[in-house]
Every structure is written in C-alpha cells, then in structure tokens.
Amino acid sequence: MIIQHFFIPGIAHSSYIVAGNKSCAVIDPSRDVGRYINYAKENGLSITHILETHLHADFISGHLDLADLTGAAIYAPKSGNCAFPHVPVAEGDQIELENIRFSVIDTAGHTPEHICYIATDTARGDTPVALFSGDTLFVGDVGRPDLFPGMADELASSLYVNLHTKIMTLPDECEVYPAHGMGSLCGRAMAAKRTSTIGYEKRYNYALLIRSKEEFVKALTSGMPAAPDHFARCSAINRAGPALMRTLPQPIPIEQKAFGEMIRGGALLLDVRSYPAFSGVHIPKSWHIDHSGNFATQAGWILPPDQEILLVAEERSQAEEAALQLRRVGFDRISGFLWGGLLAWGTAGLPIARVPVIPPEEADDLVRSGKAILIDVRSQEEWDTAHAEKSIHIPWHDLRRRHEELDPTRHYIVMCRGGQRASIAASILKMHGFGRVLNLGGGYTAYQRAGFAP
C-alpha cells in the first residue's frame, strides 16, 4: 500500500492517493484533478475509487470531475443525501481495493454527515495502519463543530464521543492523514506538521487531552475564529454536485473599452495584484485581494456570490491562477481580465485611484494629532493579544457592513499585520465612498517595531 500526499497552500487542503499495484483511490480530491490523473499515469495506476469523508465547507471538491475523467465510483456519506451518482456508505461498510480494505466509521462532529476511512493492508495483517480522518482529527486539533447554526453543542458532543470511543481506540502506531493543516479555518490550532499517528495525537493534541465531555463541548464552542462566508455555501454545492471544470471557460483578455462597459453593466471588478501595486494605481470601485496572500479563502469570505467577475492582474498567468483559486471556493462566473493591465488602462486616460502607503512615523503623527483614525483590521485573536492604544478594531471582513459605523468625511488609516488585509479593507472603504484612506506600510509589525504599539 502506497500513500501519496497532495497539499494546496492557502486553503491548506490535503488529499491523498492510496495505491495498490495496479489501482488506486483518491481521498477528498481538490477541484483541479490533473495532479491525480498525472500521478496515476506516471505510476501505471488506474483510479478506480473516489472517497469523500464529508461535504466540505471550505472548498469545492473534485469528485465529479475525477469521476467524469476516469469512470471511478464515488463513495460518499450516506447521511449526506448527495444528489449525484455515488455509492452511499455508513459505519460498518467496507470498500476493497486489491489488498487494501477501507472500513467506514461514522464521526459526526465537524459536520453532521462526517465519516472516516480506516485502511488496513491485508497483505500484512488485520491491524489498521492508516486513518483518513477528513476534518474530524487534525494534527494538534479537531474539527470545529460550530459551522451549523443551532447545532454546535450537539455536534461537539458527538465529536467527543466519536473521538474517544472510535478513533482513540485505534492502535497508537496507526497513521493519521487529515484533510487540512495549519492555515485552514476548519479548526483552531492545527500544527504545521501535516500527518501524525494516533499515539502522537493522544499525547499532544490539546482537544484529546480534555477528559471531561462538558469541558470539551465548552472549549469547542467558544472562542472559535470567525468562519468565512463561503463555508455556508460550499457544502450545498458539493452535495448537489459542482459544475465540471471542463465546462468552464478560461478567462479571456478584454480590451479597455469593453472592460469598462462590463464594469458599468454590473460586473464585479477584482484586482489581484500585489497590495503595493494596488495602492499605487487601481480602477475605482475595485475589490482588492492580493494574489500572493491567502487569496482563495479571503475571496470566498467577502466577494458576493453569483456575480460575473472581471480580473485585473499583472499578466495572463496570474489571472488564470486567480481564476483557478476562485473556482476552488465556488466562483465560476469569471469572464476575463483586463488586456494590457493598468498600464494600458492608465495610458488610455481612463479613471484611476490610489491608496497611499505611509510609514509608521507618519501614521502615528496623524493619529496623535487627531487628524486621522487608525483602524486595526486584524482578527479578534490578534487584537486580544496586543493592539495600539489609539486604534479602533473592525476585522477586515466586517467592514463590508460596519463601514456604516464610520464617517466617510473623516481621514482613516487601515492596519493589519503586514499590509495585505489592510489593502482589502481599504478597497472596501473606497468602494463605499470613503475618500481619504491610507494603508500603514508594514502593518502592526512595523508599527510595533517603531515603538508605537505593544
């Protein structure tokens, strides 16, 4: 039995190929399935099984694309009530692939329909050798149970029972292969290590060390990080079956005049260049999300769904990569990108705007003199750890609504940890008519090092 790990940064998604001599299964595939096709071809394998642990909330799965290209059967949780052709499985079911046996266990907790697959290499014996835990058990953490309104306590209680009565009874040497790692918001404290063992988690995982069920439920239902908007959409898309990637066109270059007409027609304008580039010059009313940051999650968090999207990028390859990442979180209506970029737009004499980036010393002078208000747009957890005395706190994603608490005639400086999230915040404020917005260069890190914040 060979296990091949695939990892996507940003959404911090892990998927796996589990292979025998001639055939293999893909577990929790991403939407861009070429990586699995290529690996199987290079190693002389046929993809015959597609195993889903749950209806993923944070990304669109590639189960239908992979089945379309390979003819492999999809296995998914019976209680998920999926609308596409699949083999429904529940606790007690077994799936055979050459000398590999996958045993299904129900592990409701992160989601109501969650299952895990316990793999046994029957050529070696009957002892379980690997747990494909989905979002039930991570390295150093467990799946958050608070994504379903009104069900957090019930799901946390189920998670506790399933962890202690099923997963922790597996052999200590059984390897653990989760669906996410550090950087995902499907948990709170995931480690950077991407795989583990049952024994290691029993010894070091904070959630498994909470012995009382009541304390476990309390810990897992309080103080969780905010959940992005797309978490409420992706599960339903995965249940119904997403559109096949081969049916979605690649974004095309659009010349300036037509691009402007599409903006006026109501298309959403998304600038994916670096935050310094956006700060220097951009098209008015643009959303900005720096492609080099946590792009897919941030886009899924704030962009309105079901709108046509136009991209502003440095070059075609960046636009195509941005389109792929947008499709990973459920945005399929991506029409094209600005031909010639901002240089062509600007030289055509079309409208431009900017967000000046200022150093910590200038920001501090403006704040202390009362000429500007400093908005800290970091997360609640970052704010609670430390923040500048003369600042107000509005997380970047909340500015979509909480901009109404601010006076558009005032002067604002936005600050995150380094600058990228502040640039998103600045684009939101500018979109709502705030004329005087600055970005604190280097963010809280620079502000603190300059001696202006703890």
N, C-alpha and C positions, 0 to 999 in steps of 0.2 A: 504494500500500500504506500503510495507516494502522495504527499500533501504539498500543493503549491499555493503560496500565499500571494494575493494581489492587493495592493493598497493604493487608495486615492487620497492624496493630501487635500486639505481644505475641509471636505466633509468627513475626512478621517475614516473612510469606509474600507473594511476588509472583506474580501470574498476569497473563495477557495476552489481549487480543483482537487478532487480526491480521485486518484487514478489506480486502476489495476494494470494488467499487462496490455490490454487492448482497448479498454473502455474507461470512461470517467464520468464523474458527476461534478456539476458546478453548484456551489452553495452560495446563496444570496448574491446573484450576479448584479453588476452595475449595468447601466443602460447602454453604455458603449461596449459591446460584447466582442469586439475584434481581438482583444487581448486573450480571451479564452479560445477563440477559434484558432488563433495563431499558435498558442501553446500546444493545443491538441494536435494540430497538423505537424508541428516541429517534432513532436514526440510519438507520432504514429498512433494517436488515440482517437477514438470516436466518442463524442459527447452524447451520452445516452440518457442521462438523468439531470434534472434541474430541481434543486431542493431549496425551498423557501422556508425560513424559520418563522416569519411573521409578515404582516402587511407594513412595510417600512414607512415610517412617518417622515423621515428626513431626506429621502431621495426616491427617485423613480427607478424601479427595478427593471432589469433587462430580461426577465423571464420570457416574455412573449417574443422579443427579438431573437433570443437564443433558440427558442423552440422553432421559430419560423425558419431559421437558417440551418438547423441541424436535424429537426424532426424529433428531438429529445422530448420525453414526457416531463411535465411539470408536476411536482409534488408540493402541495401547499396545505396549511392547516384547515382541517375540516370545518372548524367553527368560524373560519374567516369568510365563508359563504362567497367564494370568489366566482365572478361571472364568466370567466374564460375557461376553456377546456383544461382540465387538470385532474390529477388523482388526489382526492381528499384524504388526509391522514390524521390520525389521532393517537393518543397513548396506547401502546400495545402493538401498533403496526410495525412491520419490519420491511425494509427495502434491501434487496440483494443486488450486488454488483460484483460479479466474479467472486473473489474470496472475501469481499467486504460486506459486512452486514450493518445497516443503519437501523437502529432501534429508536422509535419515536417516543418522547415523553412530553406531556402537556406541562407548560411552565408559564401559565398566565401570570402577569405581574406588570411587565413593561407595557404590554398590550393584552387585551382580553383573550386573543386567539393564539398567543405565542406558543411555539413548540421548540424543542431542541432535538438534535440528532446525535445519538451515541454510536460511534463507529467501533466495530470490532473486526480485527484482522483474523478471520477464522483459520487462515493458514498457519497462524502462530498459536492460537488458543481461543478460549471463550472470554478472556478478560477484556473489558472495554479499554481502548487505547486512546481515543480522542472524543472530545465533546465539542460539537459545533453549537455554540451557545447563543448565537444571534445577539440579541440585546438583553438577555437575561443576566448573564455573568460576564463582566469585563475584567481586564487586568486591573486590580485595585479598586473596583467599583461594581455596582449592579445597575440594571436598567431603571431609569426614573419611572415611577408609576403615576405621575401627575398630569399626563397628557390628555386624559379623558375627563371632561367636566363632571363633577359629582361622583367620580369613581376612584379617587386617589386612595382613600383608606382601604377600600375593598381590594383594589389591585395590589397595594403594598402588603396587605395581609396575605394574599395569595402568593405573592412573591416570596415572602418569608417562609411559608410552608413548603413551597416547591424547592427553594434553595436548600433547606435543612433536611427535608425528607427524601429528596431525589438526587440533587446534584452533589451535595456534600457527602453522600454515601458512596460515590464513585471512588475507585482506588486513587490514592494520593498521586501515583505516577501518571494517571490519565491526563493527557494534554488538553488544554483549553484553547479553542480557536473562536474568539468573539467576532462580531460583525463591525465593531468600531474600536478606535483607540483614542488617545489623547487628542483633543481638539473637537471632538463630537459633543453636541449638546444633548445626546441621548442619556447621558449620565452626568455626574457632578465632579468626580475626582479620578478619572481614568489615568492610568500610568502611561508613560511613553513606551514602555515595553508592550509589544503587540500580541504576544502569545504567552501562555503560562501553563501551570499544572494545577490540578485540584489541591494538592498538598500545599503549594506555594500560596494559593488564594486563601486556604483555611488559616494559614499562619499570618498573612499580611493584609488581607482585604478588610478595610475598616467596617464594611457593612456586614460581612460574615462574622465579625468579632462581636457584634451586638447580639447578646444572648436573649434578651427579652423581646418578645414579639411586639409588645406595646412600644418599647423604646425604638425598635426598628421602624415601625409604622410612623412614629413621630419624626424620626430622623429623615425618612424618605419622603415625607410630605411637607417639610418645612425648609425654607432657605434654599430651594432649588433655583438655579439660574432661569431667567426668562426663556420661554420657548419661542422660536421663530414662527412666523405666520404660516409658512408652508407645511409645518408639522400637522396643521389641521386639514391640509388638502391632499398630501401625497398618499396617505393610507387609502383614501377613497379611489384615487386614480389607480393605485396598484391593485385594488380589489376588482375594479371594473376591467382593467387591462389597458395599459397606456398605448398610444399610437405607436406603430412600428417606426423605428428610426429611419428606415429606408424610404418611408413615405414623406419624410420631412425634408424640404429643400435646404440646401446650404445658403447662407446669407450672400446676397449679391451686392456688388458695388453700385451705388446710386449717386448720380451727379447732383450738384448742389441745388439746382432749381427744383428738381423733382423731390429731393430730400426735404427742402423747405416746405413744399406743398404738402407732403405727407405729415410733417410736424403740425402744420396748420389744420390738417384733416383729423387730428386727434391721436396720432401715433405717439407712443411713449418713447422719449429720447434718453438713451442710456450711454453715458460717457464712461469707457472702461480704461482710459489711460491712467498713468500714474497720478498721484494727487498733486505733485508739483506742476505737472503739465496742465491738469485741470485748473489749478489755481492761477496759472499764467494766462490762459485764454480758454474759453469754452463757449458753447452756444447757449444763450439764455434759456432758462427753464429746463436745463438738463438735470437728470438724476446723475449722480456720480458714485461709482463703486470701483475702487482701484483693483484692476485685474490681478495684481500681484498679492493681494491680501486674501482674506477668507471669502472669496468672491461669491461662490455658489450659495453658501449659507446666508450671506448678507443680502444677496439679491432675493432669495426666497423669503427672507424676513420682511422686506419692505416694499418690493415692487407690486403694484396692483396686478392681480391675475387676469387672464383672458383679454389682454390688450396687445395690439400689434407693437412690436419693439423694433426701434431703429438703433443702431450702434455707432458710436464714434470711437475709433481705435487708431493705434499708431500705424497698423498695417493689416493686410488681409489675414495673415496667420493668427494675429491676436483676436480679430473679430471672429474667426472660425472657432478658436479655442473658447472664447467667451460664450458663443452660441452653444457649444457642447456642454459647458458648465451650467448654463441656464436650463438646458433640457434635462439635466440631471435632477433639477428641482422643480420641473413641471412647466417650464415656459417654452411652448412650442411655436408660438407665432412670432418668429424672428425674420423680418423681411429682408434686411440688408444693412450695409454700413456705408458711411459717407466716403465717396470716392475722392481721393486726394487728401483726406483728413482735414484738420483745422487750418493747415496752410492754404489749401485751395479755397476753403470757406472764407478765410480772412482776406485773401487777395482778391476775392470776388466782391469785396465791400459789403459782405453780409454782417448782420448784428453779432457782436461778441460781448462777453462779460468776463470778469475775473474775480478771484478771492485772494486778496493779498495775504502772503505768509509773513508773519512777523516774528522777531526773536523774543526770548523770554523777557529781556530787559524792557523792551518797548511795551510788551503786554502788561507787565507789572506797573509801569508808569501810568498807562491808560486806566488800569483798574483802580489803582490807589488814588488817582486824581478824580475818579468818578466819571470819567469821560466814556468808559466802556464797561460792559458787564461780561464777566468770564463765565462761560457755560462749560461745565465738565460733563462730557457726553459718554464717559466710560460706564461700565456696568455697575450695578449696585454693589457687587462684591469688591470691585476695585475702589469705589468711593468709600466703603466702610473701612477698608484697610488704611487709607490715607487720602486726604484731599486738602486743597488750598483753602485757607480761611476765607478769603474774599472770592468765593465762587458759588454758583448755584448748580444743582445736579439735575440734569434731564438726560437719561440714556439716549444715545443717538437714534435708536429706532422709535422711541416715544415722541420725538419731535414731529412726527407726521401729524399727531393730534395736539400735542402740548405746546406747539408753536402759538396756539391761541392764548396761552398764558403770558406771552411776551409782547412787548410794544414794538411794532415794526419801525417806529421812528427812532428808536434807540440804537446805540452802537454796540455790537456783540463780538466777542472773541470766543471761538469754539476750541476745545482742547480735549484730546483723547490721550492715549498713552504715547503714540508716536506721530500721528497726523492723518492716518487713513480714515478712521471712523469719523474724525472731525470734519474731513472733507465731505463725507456723506451727509453729515449734519448741516454743513454749510450749504450744500446743494438743496437740501430740503427747505432751509430758511429762505434762500434766494428765490426758490420756486414760489414761496408764499408772500413775496413782496418785501422781504427784508433787504434794504438797500445797502446797509453798512455792516458787512460780516467779514471778519478776519479769522485766519487759521493760525494757531500758535505752533510755529515750526518746532518739530521735535517733541511736541506734546508735553504731557506731565513729566516724562523722563527729563526733558531739557529744563522744564520749569523748576523741578526739584533740584537738579544739579546746579542750577544758578542760584539756589538758596531761597527761592520764593515759595516753596511748599515743603511740607514734611515728608 
